[in-house]
């Protein structure tokens, strides 16, 4: 069973797509794109940078030569009214990166992804995407109890490593990593105590659950929302397996999804 929570410990949610080919740098098309998304992202900032390229060739003396070129490229940075949700549209390498620093629900994510992909399709066409990724970073911070005691909150298999050192007082970091290869996507899952005061010994009761789920299957932009639904469902299932009733009580269950 999956749940919705009143106060989840989500630190960040990141959605990213990598385009298979560069897109037009037309200012008109960029303005058309902004016009479609402006209700959600009223703020726009153009960020210029220098892109370097190096090519190998043969010189007149038949020796190897390197030719370097550079050009100015412009990325678009869009944000909501509170500047907590940020959308970066970068031309080289061509990608779109959506960052939620404040997150309400998966409904919000899916709505904004739908808006962005529809805008891209309308302005640039049904372009090809070579990678679609979704990442949820949970920073679980509790203000009471032993910094190493997570028995009521986290799946026992994810905290067993905390019992290994004979002197926990000397521990400064404890991070585990699991990688899964599914038929249509892959998952990188980091968990444990990252310790914001590293390399000092662990003193705060904080636990990280970081799920990075992505697909390298080439799809058209119109297929991205469905892929995001799949990736989100995978992350949600892993999160629910990672936690116990004590943490659900802390977050406050609203209803099952």
Buried (B, 14 or more C-beta within 10 A) or exposed (E): EEBBBEEBBBBBBBBBBBBEEEBEEEEEEBEBBBEBBEEBBEBBEEEEEEEEEEEEEEEEEEEEEEEEEEEEBBBBBBBBEEEEBBBBBBBEEBBBBBBBBEBEEBEBBBEBBEBBBBBBBEBBEEBEBBBBBBBBBBBBEBEEEEBBEBEEBBBEEBBEBBEEEEEBEEBEEBEBEEEEEEEEBBBBBBBBBBBEEEEEBBEEBBBBBBBBBBBEBEBBBBBBBEBBBBBBBBBBEBBEEBBBEEBBEBBEEEEEE
